[in-house]
Amino acid sequence: MKNPAPPNKEISLDEIFTLSKKVMTVHGANEENGEAVAETVTNAERDGSVSHGLFRIPGYIKALDSGKVNGNAKPVLEEISPVIMRCDAQNGFAPIAHKYCLSSLKAAAKKYGLGAVSIQRAHHFAALWPEVESLGNEGLVGFTCVSYLPWVAPIGGSTPIFGTNPFAFAWPRPNQNPMVIDMATSSMAMGEVQIAARDGLDVPIGTGLSASGKLTTNAAEIAKGVLLPFGGHKGSAIALMVELLAGPLVGETFSYETAERDNSDGGPPQGGQLILALSPDLLGGINWANQAEQFFDKFEAIEGVRLPGARRYKNRKDGNIRKVNAELLEKIVRLTKHDR
Amino acid sequence: MKNPAPPNKEISLDEIFTLSKKVMTVHGANEENGEAVAETVTNAERDGSVSHGLFRIPGYIKALDSGKVNGNAKPVLEEISPVIMRCDAQNGFAPIAHKYCLSSLKAAAKKYGLGAVSIQRAHHFAALWPEVESLGNEGLVGFTCVSYLPWVAPIGGSTPIFGTNPFAFAWPRPNQNPMVIDMATSSMAMGEVQIAARDGLDVPIGTGLSASGKLTTNAAEIAKGVLLPFGGHKGSAIALMVELLAGPLVGETFSYETAERDNSDGGPPQGGQLILALSPDLLGGINWANQAEQFFDKFEAIEGVRLPGARRYKNRKDGNIRKVNAELLEKIVRLTKHDR
């Protein structure tokens, strides 16, 4: 470590929720919107998913202050068919859209075996696991993806056109948390590269290119250049797939179009999200849950491997107190002090 | 190149079809089953997807001869809900199952925006692009995946539990072929490693592990060891996702279970397949096709990149004559000479 660990402060999850909700409402969000974002932030801190927790609050607030995001959004759900819904997020943050669409999606998937929501005009600024975990908790397989801003070049090129384009997947498990995969299709998150650049650290070769399009391990040069997808041509193809699924398939923008309409206030840009739910009861029918548990046992018995998402669930069991960056906490407390 | 190019023989696509159908029927397949496999083989040769063309015929024949696969299969389609079908392939090769299920899937997806087929008891021995291309040709987004035999170790471990677990994705394009992604989630196909081993060639580090669990570039050692997923932990998680989607989700086996019930005759083992179809007309609704074409233009304008599947479509335009391995051709002709 080049730098000393930053000073941390202990704070309870209840306090994180209260503070997050307060800062949102002080900056114009209503109760319902403030609570939806506060819950997302609190659950991220609870699971040790720190880069999606309090760290995001200044961005949420910038987007409220600039007027880009509507803190009083009341999303509108339109049923296109018994299994397809479009959710107009009404320019609000994504968590409020999820509050308005997930229960209908679950009902459709349980009844018909399959369902999808196209979320439009939402501002997504968090991880994707909460959405699919919620589906997994109801015995459904969940899949979701979003695109973002064009920071990632396709393999072979040096012009960014993809977002970091994460997707998430959940598999339901009886009497325990779903198995959840949540990954960016970029080699690394831009935030991680920026932190490595700040701290003068190297990153693995393949993470990105310098501004002149050269492969480099120098994080500072990549921060001025472009990221690359994970996994070479295959990862690049998956990033392309996410652009299509979270863009035109759901009636929303590609990452490059998202950037064109964003006001660059530092808050989350507006874009689309696809959420799919599938019922193993209807698709498979027999014994799928026990069969999968036997597989997971076999998988976890392999030395050196663990199930995706296991670390978050471990962190989740870690009581009610979390250590958070003291400077960030002070900043958020200051943000609660002034109206917009 | 260590070895000289193998002697090739010119043959027309029509002859490839006729020969493939004949060898199937001589070994007990009926007209319908023989034609379904022959079409798959011919289309693979047409597109230059050589490892899924005539190269597979000896395996198809072994599976007919051993009685593992039913060459007179008449798949049964059961409608579980208006958008969910289960297709019992009746122990036949996958292409015959596709003949029986794809039109119903397309109709459901066009009407309701979304549809899925669980294929059970099928023997898949080809690429996945034909299924999704067929959906793409009808203005639908397609997704499919299968698992296989346990040849791939999860990242961190050295015990194989995943199949090479390919998936495919198609995006419909107006007045032209769909954009199609088709990839194994392993670093490389086992066949490619075996060929490199035979020819004394090295493979990239990360392709697989030796029998003692060590990373190596020596293809011969990997052929005796295990393959690894592409793209590190992320690719490993995707391989895991495919195990679940093509296994218990559709009422079928994991790769390790597939191996347990296979007779090791060299033909394709029995397993499941998930096929999903989504309608951008219903999910997105507006202008998705033009919007995506603009994106593809922008994408293809980036120096050094090309759309996935472009090479296959280029090969497809290459007239009616193909060069095929002369030794393989002789072997297949010999196989047409004797009854089972």
Interface residues (C-beta under 8 A of the other chain):
Chain A: I80 S81 P82 V83 I84 R86 K111 Y112 G113 L114 G115 A116 S118 V141 A153 P154 I155 G156 G157 S158 T159 I161 F169 W171 I181 M183 T185 F230 G231 G232 K234 G235 A237 I238 L240 M241 E243 L244 L245 G247 P248 L249 V250 G251 E252 F254 Y256 E257 L274 L278 S279 P280 L282 L283 G284 G285 I286 N287 W288 A289 Q291 A292 F295 K298 F299 I302 E303 G304 V305 R306 P308
Chain B: I80 S81 P82 V83 I84 R86 K111 Y112 G113 L114 G115 A116 S118 V141 A153 P154 I155 G156 G157 S158 T159 I161 F169 W171 I181 M183 T185 F230 G231 G232 K234 G235 A237 I238 L240 M241 E243 L244 L245 G247 P248 L249 V250 G251 E252 F254 Y256 E257 L274 L278 S279 P280 L282 L283 G284 G285 I286 N287 W288 A289 Q291 A292 F295 K298 F299 I302 E303 G304 V305 R306 P308
